């Protein structure tokens, strides 16, 4: 079923056992970040974007059904708390505080060089 626009997306994450993002091209995927922060296991294509903030065990090779199915089976058959925590830790570099600090440092550098 296609869900279209929803206002209860966070509730959907909370009742989900797993989030999968099969994509050939992706940037900083907000839905993947939301899933990580909702404390569920996340799998995503091993492409630019998800590679930046997901641990290796959360990544599967594009167009490789065997790799994806093996990762799903691994999640079903194991405790995923370390994957969840690792992904949340990697996401900290994109926190508001860190992004704001990077912007401030950049603008300070630009201002000093004017």
PERA-V882133 format. One record per residue. RES is the residue in one small letter. PHI is phi in whole degrees, 0 to 359 (NA if undefined). OMEGA is omega in whole degrees, -180 to 180 (none if undefined). Layout:
BEGIN
((RES,PHI,OMEGA) (RES,PHI,OMEGA))
END
This chain:
BEGIN
((x,NA,175) (x,270,-174) (x,268,-178) (x,55,-177) (x,291,-180) (x,226,174) (x,261,-175) (x,250,-176) (x,300,-180) (x,297,175) (x,294,178) (x,295,176) (x,299,-176) (x,298,-179) (x,264,-179) (x,271,176) (x,269,-173) (x,197,173) (x,241,179) (x,235,176) (x,242,175) (x,273,-174) (x,214,175) (x,269,178) (x,218,-179) (x,203,173) (x,262,177) (x,280,-171) (x,288,-180) (x,297,-179) (x,296,178) (x,290,177) (x,297,178) (x,301,179) (x,297,178) (x,301,-177) (x,285,178) (x,268,175) (x,63,173) (x,239,176) (x,297,-178) (x,234,171) (x,239,179) (x,213,176) (x,302,-179) (x,280,-178) (x,227,177) (x,303,-175) (x,108,178) (x,302,178) (x,301,-176) (x,287,-174) (x,224,176) (x,245,177) (x,288,-176) (x,302,-178) (x,290,177) (x,268,-174) (x,252,175) (x,232,-177) (x,284,179) (x,303,176) (x,59,179) (x,243,-177) (x,297,180) (x,296,179) (x,298,179) (x,298,-178) (x,295,176) (x,296,179) (x,294,179) (x,297,178) (x,299,178) (x,299,179) (x,293,180) (x,298,-172) (x,262,-177) (x,215,173) (x,277,-173) (x,255,-175) (x,299,-180) (x,293,176) (x,297,-179) (x,299,-179) (x,292,179) (x,298,179) (x,297,179) (x,295,178) (x,295,180) (x,296,180) (x,288,-177) (x,301,180) (x,292,178) (x,256,178) (x,294,179) (x,306,-178) (x,296,-179) (x,292,179) (x,295,178) (x,298,179) (x,298,178) (x,299,178) (x,298,-180) (x,299,178) (x,298,179) (x,298,-178) (x,292,174) (x,297,180) (x,295,180) (x,298,-178) (x,297,180) (x,291,-177) (x,265,179) (x,278,none))
END
